[in-house]
Amino acid sequence: MLLLGLPVLLFALITWQVVADGPLVGVDERLSRALVRPDRLSELLADLGNVQVAVPVLAVALAYVAWHGRARGADRWWLPPLAGALAMALVPALVAPLKAWTDRPGTPAVPPAVGYYPSGHTATALVAYGAATLLLSLRSPAVRRVLVLLCALLVLGASYGLVRRGYHWPLDVVASWCLGAVLLAGVGRVAGVGRTARPHPGGGQPK
């Protein structure tokens, strides 16, 4: 519960500062001015958070997990992929109202507009790549290490690109990390990540 509470509290703190135009917003804007250097690389990295890029990756992972679970005869084989799909569906359902409520303007690097908080691209990248990693690495520690590293590179790359290109303020991105962490915690809980499998009677492995 503590690990889940930290991102919730941090998200609440950041949101309060953004709505109230608090001291953190001033720090955020100064940090953005120091980091923004639009270039082709930052544009490409930011695209890792596009729905057209991240969601198909998750869809393939969900299809594989569903097929593999059903082929093995696993109980409730449909539940882990359903949890991943639901987490992805919750991203726009949560982000869109928050954007409308906070009404935060964009950085000077983008055309004048509002609705930049939190970062939908960051949340999309974190939940899509994170859920795929959680579900695909349920049974293999070796695969888990590789997928966790790849997921971290993709999410951090997208986050860096969004800030470097000036598409988002740093706090927009950090807030979406918190939001995504809560959604992924739900996926992990439903899918049984970290749960020790009990051997079947007679010493056999569960199928």
JOSUL-V765401 format. One record per residue. N is the residue number from 0. SS is DSSP state (a for helix, b for strand, c for the rest). NEAR is the number of other C-alpha atoms within 8 Angstrom. Layout:
N/SS/NEAR ; N/SS/NEAR
This chain:
0/c/4 ; 1/a/5 ; 2/a/6 ; 3/a/10 ; 4/a/8 ; 5/a/8 ; 6/a/12 ; 7/a/11 ; 8/a/8 ; 9/a/10 ; 10/a/11 ; 11/a/8 ; 12/a/8 ; 13/a/11 ; 14/a/10 ; 15/a/9 ; 16/a/12 ; 17/a/12 ; 18/a/9 ; 19/a/6 ; 20/c/9 ; 21/c/10 ; 22/a/7 ; 23/a/10 ; 24/a/11 ; 25/a/9 ; 26/a/8 ; 27/a/11 ; 28/a/9 ; 29/a/8 ; 30/a/9 ; 31/a/13 ; 32/a/7 ; 33/a/6 ; 34/a/8 ; 35/c/11 ; 36/c/7 ; 37/c/10 ; 38/c/7 ; 39/a/6 ; 40/a/7 ; 41/a/13 ; 42/a/12 ; 43/a/9 ; 44/a/14 ; 45/a/16 ; 46/a/9 ; 47/a/13 ; 48/a/15 ; 49/c/11 ; 50/a/9 ; 51/a/6 ; 52/a/10 ; 53/a/14 ; 54/a/10 ; 55/a/9 ; 56/a/11 ; 57/a/12 ; 58/a/9 ; 59/a/8 ; 60/a/11 ; 61/a/13 ; 62/a/9 ; 63/a/8 ; 64/a/12 ; 65/a/12 ; 66/a/8 ; 67/a/8 ; 68/a/11 ; 69/a/10 ; 70/a/7 ; 71/c/7 ; 72/c/8 ; 73/c/9 ; 74/c/4 ; 75/c/5 ; 76/a/11 ; 77/a/9 ; 78/a/9 ; 79/a/13 ; 80/a/13 ; 81/a/8 ; 82/a/12 ; 83/a/13 ; 84/a/10 ; 85/a/8 ; 86/a/13 ; 87/a/11 ; 88/a/8 ; 89/a/8 ; 90/a/13 ; 91/a/9 ; 92/a/8 ; 93/a/8 ; 94/a/11 ; 95/a/8 ; 96/a/8 ; 97/a/10 ; 98/a/13 ; 99/a/8 ; 100/a/6 ; 101/a/11 ; 102/c/10 ; 103/c/11 ; 104/b/9 ; 105/c/15 ; 106/c/10 ; 107/c/7 ; 108/c/10 ; 109/c/8 ; 110/c/6 ; 111/c/7 ; 112/c/6 ; 113/b/8 ; 114/c/11 ; 115/c/12 ; 116/c/10 ; 117/c/12 ; 118/c/13 ; 119/a/10 ; 120/a/11 ; 121/a/14 ; 122/a/14 ; 123/a/15 ; 124/a/16 ; 125/a/13 ; 126/a/15 ; 127/a/13 ; 128/a/14 ; 129/a/11 ; 130/a/13 ; 131/a/13 ; 132/a/12 ; 133/a/12 ; 134/a/15 ; 135/a/10 ; 136/c/11 ; 137/c/9 ; 138/c/5 ; 139/c/7 ; 140/a/8 ; 141/a/6 ; 142/a/8 ; 143/a/13 ; 144/a/8 ; 145/a/8 ; 146/a/10 ; 147/a/9 ; 148/a/8 ; 149/a/8 ; 150/a/11 ; 151/a/8 ; 152/a/8 ; 153/a/11 ; 154/a/14 ; 155/a/8 ; 156/a/11 ; 157/a/16 ; 158/a/12 ; 159/a/11 ; 160/a/14 ; 161/a/14 ; 162/a/15 ; 163/a/12 ; 164/a/15 ; 165/c/15 ; 166/c/11 ; 167/c/13 ; 168/c/13 ; 169/a/10 ; 170/a/10 ; 171/a/12 ; 172/a/14 ; 173/a/8 ; 174/a/14 ; 175/a/13 ; 176/a/11 ; 177/a/12 ; 178/a/12 ; 179/a/12 ; 180/a/12 ; 181/a/11 ; 182/a/10 ; 183/a/12 ; 184/a/9 ; 185/a/10 ; 186/a/14 ; 187/a/11 ; 188/a/8 ; 189/a/10 ; 190/a/10 ; 191/c/7 ; 192/c/9 ; 193/c/4 ; 194/c/5 ; 195/c/4 ; 196/c/4 ; 197/c/5 ; 198/c/8 ; 199/c/8 ; 200/c/5 ; 201/c/4 ; 202/c/6 ; 203/c/7 ; 204/c/6 ; 205/c/6 ; 206/c/5
